[in-house]
Amino acid sequence: MKIIFNVALLCGILLSAGCYKKDQQPLEQATFETVCTDKYAPFYDERKYSRFHHVAFTGYLATPKSVMVSNTMSVYVYGKPNREGEKILASFRVGSRDNHVERLKSGYKESDMKIKSDTGAILGDGSKVTIEGDVSPGAIPGKPMDKPCLVSVDKVVAAN
Protein backbone atom coordinates (compact mmCIF):
# COMPACT_ATOMS: atom_id res chain seq x y z
CA MET A 1 0.00 0.00 0.00
CA LYS A 2 2.83 2.35 0.86
CA ILE A 3 4.46 1.71 -2.56
CA ILE A 4 1.21 2.54 -4.37
CA PHE A 5 0.89 5.78 -2.39
CA ASN A 6 4.49 6.77 -3.19
CA VAL A 7 4.03 6.00 -6.90
CA ALA A 8 0.79 8.04 -6.99
CA LEU A 9 2.51 10.92 -5.21
CA LEU A 10 5.45 10.83 -7.64
CA CYS A 11 3.07 10.79 -10.64
CA GLY A 12 1.22 13.81 -9.21
CA ILE A 13 4.46 15.73 -8.77
CA LEU A 14 5.62 14.91 -12.31
CA LEU A 15 2.25 15.88 -13.82
CA SER A 16 2.18 19.21 -11.98
CA ALA A 17 5.75 19.94 -13.13
CA GLY A 18 4.65 19.30 -16.73
CA CYS A 19 1.95 21.96 -16.37
CA TYR A 20 4.44 24.60 -15.26
CA LYS A 21 4.15 27.83 -17.24
CA LYS A 22 7.21 30.03 -17.61
CA ASP A 23 7.07 33.18 -15.56
CA GLN A 24 6.93 36.24 -17.76
CA GLN A 25 8.67 39.53 -17.26
CA PRO A 26 6.42 42.55 -16.58
CA LEU A 27 5.24 44.43 -19.67
CA GLU A 28 7.44 47.43 -20.52
CA GLN A 29 6.13 50.19 -22.79
CA ALA A 30 8.73 50.86 -25.48
CA THR A 31 8.90 52.95 -28.60
CA PHE A 32 9.76 51.55 -31.99
CA GLU A 33 13.12 53.33 -31.84
CA THR A 34 14.13 51.85 -28.48
CA VAL A 35 13.06 48.19 -28.81
CA CYS A 36 16.35 47.06 -30.40
CA THR A 37 18.65 49.04 -28.14
CA ASP A 38 20.81 47.88 -25.26
CA LYS A 39 18.05 49.00 -22.86
CA TYR A 40 16.10 45.86 -23.81
CA ALA A 41 19.05 43.49 -24.19
CA PRO A 42 18.77 40.06 -22.56
CA PHE A 43 19.94 39.74 -18.99
CA TYR A 44 20.54 37.16 -16.29
CA ASP A 45 18.26 37.03 -13.26
CA GLU A 46 19.32 36.24 -9.70
CA ARG A 47 19.24 32.49 -10.48
CA LYS A 48 21.53 33.01 -13.49
CA TYR A 49 18.73 32.22 -15.98
CA SER A 50 18.74 34.10 -19.27
CA ARG A 51 15.77 36.52 -19.41
CA PHE A 52 14.23 38.66 -22.12
CA HIS A 53 12.35 41.94 -21.79
CA HIS A 54 8.59 41.75 -22.43
CA VAL A 55 7.72 44.92 -24.37
CA ALA A 56 4.87 46.64 -26.20
CA PHE A 57 5.47 48.92 -29.19
CA THR A 58 3.62 50.26 -32.24
CA GLY A 59 4.58 49.80 -35.90
CA TYR A 60 3.32 48.87 -39.38
CA LEU A 61 3.12 45.29 -40.68
CA ALA A 62 4.85 44.40 -43.95
CA THR A 63 4.73 41.12 -45.82
CA PRO A 64 8.25 39.72 -46.22
CA LYS A 65 9.63 39.36 -49.76
CA SER A 66 10.67 35.78 -49.00
CA VAL A 67 9.66 33.62 -46.12
CA MET A 68 10.56 30.37 -44.39
CA VAL A 69 7.61 28.88 -42.55
CA SER A 70 7.65 26.20 -39.89
CA ASN A 71 5.49 26.56 -36.81
CA THR A 72 6.55 30.23 -36.80
CA MET A 73 6.92 32.89 -39.45
CA SER A 74 8.80 36.20 -39.32
CA VAL A 75 7.02 39.35 -40.49
CA TYR A 76 8.57 42.80 -40.86
CA VAL A 77 7.32 45.65 -38.67
CA TYR A 78 8.34 49.13 -39.81
CA GLY A 79 8.40 52.32 -37.77
CA LYS A 80 6.59 54.30 -40.46
CA PRO A 81 3.91 53.48 -43.07
CA ASN A 82 4.82 52.24 -46.58
CA ARG A 83 7.93 50.35 -45.44
CA GLU A 84 9.64 53.56 -44.34
CA GLY A 85 12.26 53.78 -41.60
CA GLU A 86 13.88 50.98 -39.67
CA LYS A 87 12.40 47.50 -39.40
CA ILE A 88 12.07 44.86 -36.72
CA LEU A 89 11.40 41.18 -37.28
CA ALA A 90 8.30 39.91 -35.47
CA SER A 91 8.00 36.14 -35.05
CA PHE A 92 4.38 34.92 -35.12
CA ARG A 93 3.08 31.42 -34.50
CA VAL A 94 1.45 29.98 -37.64
CA GLY A 95 -2.21 29.00 -37.48
CA SER A 96 -5.77 30.26 -37.42
CA ARG A 97 -6.05 31.21 -33.74
CA ASP A 98 -5.81 34.70 -32.25
CA ASN A 99 -2.31 36.25 -32.45
CA HIS A 100 -1.29 33.82 -35.22
CA VAL A 101 -0.37 34.39 -38.87
CA GLU A 102 -1.97 32.38 -41.68
CA ARG A 103 0.43 30.18 -43.65
CA LEU A 104 1.43 31.83 -46.95
CA LYS A 105 1.07 29.77 -50.12
CA SER A 106 3.72 29.50 -52.83
CA GLY A 107 3.70 32.55 -55.14
CA TYR A 108 2.00 34.78 -52.54
CA LYS A 109 1.34 38.52 -52.95
CA GLU A 110 1.70 41.20 -50.26
CA SER A 111 -2.09 41.27 -49.86
CA ASP A 112 -2.16 37.53 -48.99
CA MET A 113 -0.72 38.00 -45.48
CA LYS A 114 -3.40 37.64 -42.80
CA ILE A 115 -2.75 37.91 -39.09
CA LYS A 116 -5.57 37.31 -36.64
CA SER A 117 -5.35 39.86 -33.84
CA ASP A 118 -6.04 39.34 -30.14
CA THR A 119 -9.57 40.67 -30.73
CA GLY A 120 -10.20 38.42 -33.74
CA ALA A 121 -9.74 41.18 -36.36
CA ILE A 122 -7.80 40.26 -39.51
CA LEU A 123 -4.69 42.41 -40.03
CA GLY A 124 -2.66 42.57 -43.22
CA ASP A 125 0.15 44.34 -45.02
CA GLY A 126 0.34 48.00 -43.96
CA SER A 127 -1.80 47.64 -40.82
CA LYS A 128 -0.79 49.81 -37.89
CA VAL A 129 -0.44 47.50 -34.89
CA THR A 130 0.62 47.36 -31.27
CA ILE A 131 2.71 44.29 -30.55
CA GLU A 132 3.47 42.69 -27.19
CA GLY A 133 6.27 40.18 -26.99
CA ASP A 134 9.72 39.19 -25.83
CA VAL A 135 12.75 40.90 -27.37
CA SER A 136 15.01 38.06 -28.51
CA PRO A 137 18.01 39.58 -30.24
CA GLY A 138 20.05 36.41 -30.25
CA ALA A 139 22.71 38.28 -28.33
CA ILE A 140 24.44 36.96 -25.26
CA PRO A 141 23.29 38.69 -22.08
CA GLY A 142 25.60 41.57 -21.29
CA LYS A 143 26.83 41.85 -24.90
CA PRO A 144 25.75 44.51 -27.43
CA MET A 145 22.44 44.03 -29.29
CA ASP A 146 22.46 42.70 -32.83
CA LYS A 147 20.43 44.39 -35.59
CA PRO A 148 17.80 43.56 -36.58
CA CYS A 149 16.42 42.10 -33.40
CA LEU A 150 13.53 39.68 -33.23
CA VAL A 151 10.38 40.06 -31.14
CA SER A 152 8.53 36.83 -30.33
CA VAL A 153 4.91 37.98 -30.51
CA ASP A 154 2.47 37.08 -27.73
CA LYS A 155 -0.25 39.58 -28.61
CA VAL A 156 -1.05 41.85 -31.57
CA VAL A 157 -3.88 44.40 -31.84
CA ALA A 158 -4.82 47.08 -34.36
CA ALA A 159 -3.50 50.47 -33.23
CA ASN A 160 -5.17 53.84 -33.67
C-alpha positions as CSV (number, residue, x, y, z in Angstrom):
1,M,0.0,0.0,0.0
2,K,2.8,2.3,0.9
3,I,4.5,1.7,-2.6
4,I,1.2,2.5,-4.4
5,F,0.9,5.8,-2.4
6,N,4.5,6.8,-3.2
7,V,4.0,6.0,-6.9
8,A,0.8,8.0,-7.0
9,L,2.5,10.9,-5.2
10,L,5.4,10.8,-7.6
11,C,3.1,10.8,-10.6
12,G,1.2,13.8,-9.2
13,I,4.5,15.7,-8.8
14,L,5.6,14.9,-12.3
15,L,2.3,15.9,-13.8
16,S,2.2,19.2,-12.0
17,A,5.7,19.9,-13.1
18,G,4.7,19.3,-16.7
19,C,1.9,22.0,-16.4
20,Y,4.4,24.6,-15.3
21,K,4.2,27.8,-17.2
22,K,7.2,30.0,-17.6
23,D,7.1,33.2,-15.6
24,Q,6.9,36.2,-17.8
25,Q,8.7,39.5,-17.3
26,P,6.4,42.5,-16.6
27,L,5.2,44.4,-19.7
28,E,7.4,47.4,-20.5
29,Q,6.1,50.2,-22.8
30,A,8.7,50.9,-25.5
31,T,8.9,53.0,-28.6
32,F,9.8,51.5,-32.0
33,E,13.1,53.3,-31.8
34,T,14.1,51.8,-28.5
35,V,13.1,48.2,-28.8
36,C,16.3,47.1,-30.4
37,T,18.7,49.0,-28.1
38,D,20.8,47.9,-25.3
39,K,18.1,49.0,-22.9
40,Y,16.1,45.9,-23.8
41,A,19.1,43.5,-24.2
42,P,18.8,40.1,-22.6
43,F,19.9,39.7,-19.0
44,Y,20.5,37.2,-16.3
45,D,18.3,37.0,-13.3
46,E,19.3,36.2,-9.7
47,R,19.2,32.5,-10.5
48,K,21.5,33.0,-13.5
49,Y,18.7,32.2,-16.0
50,S,18.7,34.1,-19.3
51,R,15.8,36.5,-19.4
52,F,14.2,38.7,-22.1
53,H,12.4,41.9,-21.8
54,H,8.6,41.8,-22.4
55,V,7.7,44.9,-24.4
56,A,4.9,46.6,-26.2
57,F,5.5,48.9,-29.2
58,T,3.6,50.3,-32.2
59,G,4.6,49.8,-35.9
60,Y,3.3,48.9,-39.4
61,L,3.1,45.3,-40.7
62,A,4.9,44.4,-44.0
63,T,4.7,41.1,-45.8
64,P,8.3,39.7,-46.2
65,K,9.6,39.4,-49.8
66,S,10.7,35.8,-49.0
67,V,9.7,33.6,-46.1
68,M,10.6,30.4,-44.4
69,V,7.6,28.9,-42.5
70,S,7.6,26.2,-39.9
71,N,5.5,26.6,-36.8
72,T,6.5,30.2,-36.8
73,M,6.9,32.9,-39.5
74,S,8.8,36.2,-39.3
75,V,7.0,39.3,-40.5
76,Y,8.6,42.8,-40.9
77,V,7.3,45.6,-38.7
78,Y,8.3,49.1,-39.8
79,G,8.4,52.3,-37.8
80,K,6.6,54.3,-40.5
81,P,3.9,53.5,-43.1
82,N,4.8,52.2,-46.6
83,R,7.9,50.3,-45.4
84,E,9.6,53.6,-44.3
85,G,12.3,53.8,-41.6
86,E,13.9,51.0,-39.7
87,K,12.4,47.5,-39.4
88,I,12.1,44.9,-36.7
89,L,11.4,41.2,-37.3
90,A,8.3,39.9,-35.5
91,S,8.0,36.1,-35.0
92,F,4.4,34.9,-35.1
93,R,3.1,31.4,-34.5
94,V,1.5,30.0,-37.6
95,G,-2.2,29.0,-37.5
96,S,-5.8,30.3,-37.4
97,R,-6.0,31.2,-33.7
98,D,-5.8,34.7,-32.2
99,N,-2.3,36.2,-32.5
100,H,-1.3,33.8,-35.2
101,V,-0.4,34.4,-38.9
102,E,-2.0,32.4,-41.7
103,R,0.4,30.2,-43.6
104,L,1.4,31.8,-47.0
105,K,1.1,29.8,-50.1
106,S,3.7,29.5,-52.8
107,G,3.7,32.5,-55.1
108,Y,2.0,34.8,-52.5
109,K,1.3,38.5,-52.9
110,E,1.7,41.2,-50.3
111,S,-2.1,41.3,-49.9
112,D,-2.2,37.5,-49.0
113,M,-0.7,38.0,-45.5
114,K,-3.4,37.6,-42.8
115,I,-2.7,37.9,-39.1
116,K,-5.6,37.3,-36.6
117,S,-5.3,39.9,-33.8
118,D,-6.0,39.3,-30.1
119,T,-9.6,40.7,-30.7
120,G,-10.2,38.4,-33.7
121,A,-9.7,41.2,-36.4
122,I,-7.8,40.3,-39.5
123,L,-4.7,42.4,-40.0
124,G,-2.7,42.6,-43.2
125,D,0.2,44.3,-45.0
126,G,0.3,48.0,-44.0
127,S,-1.8,47.6,-40.8
128,K,-0.8,49.8,-37.9
129,V,-0.4,47.5,-34.9
130,T,0.6,47.4,-31.3
131,I,2.7,44.3,-30.5
132,E,3.5,42.7,-27.2
133,G,6.3,40.2,-27.0
134,D,9.7,39.2,-25.8
135,V,12.8,40.9,-27.4
136,S,15.0,38.1,-28.5
137,P,18.0,39.6,-30.2
138,G,20.1,36.4,-30.3
139,A,22.7,38.3,-28.3
140,I,24.4,37.0,-25.3
141,P,23.3,38.7,-22.1
142,G,25.6,41.6,-21.3
143,K,26.8,41.8,-24.9
144,P,25.7,44.5,-27.4
145,M,22.4,44.0,-29.3
146,D,22.5,42.7,-32.8
147,K,20.4,44.4,-35.6
148,P,17.8,43.6,-36.6
149,C,16.4,42.1,-33.4
150,L,13.5,39.7,-33.2
151,V,10.4,40.1,-31.1
152,S,8.5,36.8,-30.3
153,V,4.9,38.0,-30.5
154,D,2.5,37.1,-27.7
155,K,-0.3,39.6,-28.6
156,V,-1.0,41.9,-31.6
157,V,-3.9,44.4,-31.8
158,A,-4.8,47.1,-34.4
159,A,-3.5,50.5,-33.2
160,N,-5.2,53.8,-33.7
